[in-house]
């Protein structure tokens, strides 16, 4: 495995960086780009592209720029997807949650035109 800039990186991180570097190099070559051309497109240095492809760590912003230049930026968002319901929304929903069931109100009987009603005006009594 390649030497990384941080002595604290785990073996798992090293493996991920190595695999990511290999896949990015294949993608770059599939687009028929040199490291210099990709670096220019991504607004990073050629050394950054070379380091990343070699499995070394880089700044997150540089990784995002390179992924964007390779047309892979939309895939990056899949790493940390949006949550369907934000925690604060869950709390607000809980407050509004019904605590009791209620029966539908029965409609008030309407007096039809031909029927007599018991109700009368005070003046008519």
N, C-alpha and C positions, 0 to 999 in steps of 0.2 A: 504494500500500500504506500501511497505517496506521503511525503511529509506535509503536515498541515501547519498553518500559522499558529494554531492554539494547541498547547500541550494537554489541555483539558478535554479535548474531543474524545468521544467514545468510539469504540470499534464500529458500532452501528452507524454512527454519523460518518465515519470514514467510508464505510461500504456504500452508504447512500450517496455521498459526494462522488465517489468513483463511478457508480452507475449513472448518476445524473450527468457527469462529465462525458462519459462515453455516448450516452443517448443524444446529448446536445451536439457533440461532434458529428454524429451520424446525420442528424437533422440538418446541420450546417452544410455538410458535404452533399446531402440530398438536394439542397437548394443551390448547389454549385457555387458556394461562397468561400472565399479564403477567410482566415482568421482576421486579417486586416479589414476586409470588406464588412464582415459582421461587426467588428468593433466600431467601425465608422457608422454603420447603420444604427447601432445601439448607443452611440455616444459614450463609449467606454474605451479604455486603452486596449491595444492588442495583447498586452501582458495579462490583462484581466481575463480575456477570452481564453488565452493559453492556460492560465492557472485553473480556471473553472473546468475546462476540458480535461485537465490533468488530474482532477479530483481534489483540488485544493479549495478551501473555503473562500468566499468573497462576500462583499457587502450585499445585503438583501436588495438594495436599490439597483445595484449592478446586475444582479440576477434577473430582476424584473425587467430591466431595459433589454437584456439579451433575449429573454423569453419573448418580449414584445417584438423584437426585430425578427425572431424566428417564426412569428405568428402563433406562439404558444401561450400568450398572456392569459387567455380565457381559461386555459387548463390550470393555471396557477391558483385561481380562485377556488377550485375544487378542493384544495388542501384544507381550507377553513371555510366551509359553507356557511351562509347566513342561517341563523336560527329561525325557525318558523315563527315562534312566538318569543319575543323578548321577555326577560324575567319581569320587568316592570309591567308589561301588558298582562302577564299571567296574574299578577297581584291585583291589577285593576279589574280584570275579569272576575276574579274571585269575589271582590267586593260587590259586584253587580249580580253575582250568581243568585238565582232564586232560592229562597229558603223554604217556601211553602207552596203547595199546589193550591189552585183555586178552581172553583167550578165556574163554568161559563154562566153568565147572568142570563136569566130567562127574560125574554123580551116582554115588555109590558103589553098587556092586551089592548089592542086598538079597537075602539068602538066602530063598528061598521055603520054605514049610512042608514041601513034599515033597522038596526037594533036599538032598543031602548036602553038607556043607561040609568043607573041609580043616582048618578051624580047630577046635581042641579045647581044653578047659580043661587047665591044667598037671596038675591032680589026676587027670585021666582018661588021662594018658599012661602 
